[in-house]
Amino acid sequence: MAYGSDSGFTAWLALNGLTLPAGAPVAAILRQRGSQYLDGVYSSRFWGAPTLGIAQERAWPRAGAKAYGQDIPDDIIPVAVENASYAAAYQEAIKPGSLSVSATATGAVKRKKIGPIEKEFFEGSGDVIADGTLKLSAVEGLLAPYLKPEGTLASLGLWAVG
């Protein structure tokens, strides 16, 4: 099940002065793709854990989630998460396939020269999937309050026996 609703997506488009291009998939399909993108890219960085654990299809709702220093009830999907999924869905509508990453680590080029033309490429992080993943500023901004900082450990526990 995708975040939000078809009517919510339509209202979000209108509020932002956007229209779907001719031939775009229906709203339900776009919302599903946008929701998959959000969960695939951000779920490991959201505070808390899915309320129903592994039985839950989506990353939200979550138990132990927080934003702006406040706990989020475990039966709530924040409006910002729905809006972020709509922004991702719109990206998919205007550029089909842009939310999906296919990458290979072979043959990365540092410098290429053909005749008098020379190009040099920035080096990636070493993670070809992360380097190839589209980051949408609208999505990043909406989700920022709900995310742990990158590189934060998910949890740290100490066990003592005896």
C-alpha positions in Angstrom: 0.0 0.0 0.0 1.4 3.4 -1.0 1.6 6.4 1.3 -1.3 8.9 1.0 -4.2 8.7 -1.4 -5.0 9.4 -5.0 -7.1 12.4 -4.0 -4.3 13.6 -1.7 -1.8 13.3 -4.6 -4.2 15.2 -6.9 -4.6 18.0 -4.3 -0.8 18.1 -3.7 -0.2 18.5 -7.5 -2.8 21.3 -7.7 -1.4 23.1 -4.6 2.1 23.1 -6.2 0.8 24.1 -9.6 1.8 20.9 -11.2 0.1 18.6 -13.7 1.0 15.0 -14.7 2.3 14.7 -18.2 0.2 13.1 -20.9 0.7 9.3 -20.8 1.9 9.2 -17.2 0.8 6.1 -15.2 -2.3 6.5 -13.0 -1.9 8.1 -9.6 -2.0 4.8 -7.7 1.0 3.5 -9.6 3.0 6.7 -9.3 2.3 6.8 -5.5 3.4 3.1 -5.2 6.7 4.0 -7.0 7.2 7.1 -4.9 6.5 5.1 -1.7 9.0 2.4 -2.7 11.6 5.0 -3.4 11.1 6.7 0.1 11.3 3.3 1.9 14.3 2.1 -0.2 16.4 5.2 0.3 15.3 6.5 3.7 13.8 3.7 5.9 17.1 2.8 7.6 17.5 6.4 8.6 14.0 7.0 10.1 13.8 7.0 13.9 12.1 4.0 15.4 11.0 0.8 13.8 7.9 -0.2 11.8 5.0 -0.6 14.2 4.2 -4.1 13.0 7.8 -5.1 12.4 8.6 -7.3 9.4 4.8 -7.9 8.8 4.5 -4.3 7.8 4.8 -3.4 4.0 5.9 0.2 4.5 8.4 1.9 6.8 5.5 4.0 8.3 3.8 4.0 10.7 6.6 3.6 13.2 7.1 2.9 16.9 9.7 5.1 18.6 9.7 7.7 15.8 10.3 11.3 16.7 10.6 14.7 15.1 11.3 18.2 16.4 12.1 16.7 19.8 8.6 15.1 20.1 7.5 11.5 19.9 5.3 10.6 17.0 2.3 8.3 17.9 2.9 4.8 16.5 -0.3 4.9 14.4 0.5 8.1 12.6 2.1 8.6 9.1 3.3 12.2 9.1 1.9 14.5 6.4 5.4 15.3 5.4 6.1 11.6 4.6 3.0 11.5 2.4 4.0 14.8 0.7 7.6 13.4 0.2 6.1 10.4 -1.5 4.0 12.6 -3.7 7.1 14.6 -4.7 8.9 11.3 -5.6 5.8 10.1 -7.5 5.8 13.4 -9.5 9.5 12.9 -10.3 8.6 9.4 -11.6 5.8 10.9 -13.7 8.0 13.5 -15.4 11.0 11.2 -15.8 10.0 7.5 -15.8 12.5 5.2 -14.3 14.5 8.0 -12.6 13.7 6.6 -9.1 15.3 3.2 -9.9 19.0 2.7 -9.9 21.0 0.3 -11.9 24.8 0.5 -11.5 28.0 -1.4 -12.0 31.3 -0.9 -10.3 33.3 -2.0 -13.3 35.1 0.5 -15.5 34.8 3.7 -13.5 36.7 6.4 -15.4 38.8 9.0 -13.7 40.1 10.8 -16.8 39.2 10.4 -20.4 40.9 12.0 -23.4 39.7 11.9 -27.0 41.8 14.0 -29.3 42.0 17.5 -27.9 39.0 17.0 -25.6 39.7 15.8 -22.1 37.2 15.1 -19.3 37.9 14.3 -15.6 35.2 12.8 -13.4 34.8 13.2 -9.7 35.4 10.1 -7.7 32.4 8.5 -6.0 32.1 7.3 -2.5 32.9 3.7 -3.5 29.2 2.7 -3.1 27.9 2.6 -6.7 24.3 2.3 -5.7 24.4 5.2 -3.3 26.3 7.3 -5.8 23.7 6.5 -8.5 20.7 7.1 -6.3 18.7 10.2 -7.2 18.4 12.6 -4.3 15.4 15.0 -4.5 15.8 18.2 -2.6 12.0 18.5 -2.0 12.0 15.0 -0.5 15.2 15.5 1.5 13.7 18.7 3.0 10.4 17.2 3.9 12.0 14.1 5.6 14.9 15.9 7.3 13.1 16.2 10.7 12.3 12.4 10.7 15.8 11.2 9.9 18.7 10.2 12.0 21.9 11.9 10.8 23.8 9.8 8.2 26.3 7.5 9.8 24.4 7.3 13.1 24.4 3.9 14.5 20.9 2.4 14.6 21.4 1.2 18.2 24.1 0.3 20.6 23.5 -2.3 23.3 25.7 -3.9 26.0 24.9 -7.3 27.3 26.1 -8.8 30.6 25.7 -12.4 31.5 25.9 -13.6 35.1 
